[in-house]
Amino acid sequence: YTDNLKELEENNQIVFRYSTEQGELNNDANPNGSLDNIGGICNLEQNCVGIMPHPERASEAIISPKKTDHGRKIFDSMVEFIKRRIS
């Protein structure tokens, strides 16, 4: 798996990492113990993303346990990325 990890890094396929609010990568920020705090990766073409976190749980304040919509930022950034790629 270390070869796969190196390949993901070299190809810029790691799209999300678990971090603290200060941007630190550590075990406290990693709820599932993923390797290198990886929370999401994409394919080589960067048109398919797989993520471990569940931002949909915080995409609308009305359904979020913490009453925030912070998860929506992930979806908004995906839309902007796609718009830039197709224009």
N, C-alpha and C positions, 0 to 999 in steps of 0.2 A: 503493500500500500504506500510505501514511501515514494516509490517511483510515480505513482498516480498523484500524490500530493505535490511533488515537485513539478509535474506536468501541469497541474491545475494552476499553480503559482506562476509558472513561466508563460502560460497562455492567458493570464488575467481572467481566469474563469471563476475565481472566488469573488462573489458579489456581496456577501454579508458575513460579518463576524460578530460574535457576541462581545460586547465591551461594556465598561462602566460608562456612566454619564460623562466622565472625563476622557473617554476614549482608550482607557487602559484595557488590555487583553489579559484577563486573569480567570482563575477558577471560580471566583465569586460571581462573575458576570456570565458564566457558562452554565445554564440550567440543566443541560443534558450530558455534559462531559464530552462534547464533540472534539475531535482532533483539531488542534490549532484554533480553537474557538470558531470554527467554521459553522455558519448558520445558513449559507446558501451558495449554490454553485450554478453555473450555466454551461451550455454546450459551446463548442468552438465558434459557432456562428453567432453566438450571443442572442439567440432568438427564443431560447427555452430556458427557464429558470426553475430550479427546485429549491425550496426553502424549508427549513425546519420550524422556525417560529410561526406563530399564528397571528399575523397582524390583523386579520379580519375580526378577531375578538376585540380589537381596540380601534376599529375603523369608524365607528359611530359612537358618540358619547352615550347615547341611550342604551346601547347593548354592552358597553364596556364595564367590567367590574369596578374599574377605577374612575369611571365617568369621563374618560378622555378619548380623543380621536387621534392619538399619536400614530397609531398603526396605519392610518390613511396616507401618511407621508410616503410610505413604501409604495403604495399603489399609484399615488400621484407621480412619484419619480419614475416608475415603470412606464407610465403613459407618456411622460415627457421624453424619455429615452427612445421609445418606439417612434414618436413623432419625428424626432431628429433623424432617426435611421431611414425613414421612408420619404423624407422631403429632400 
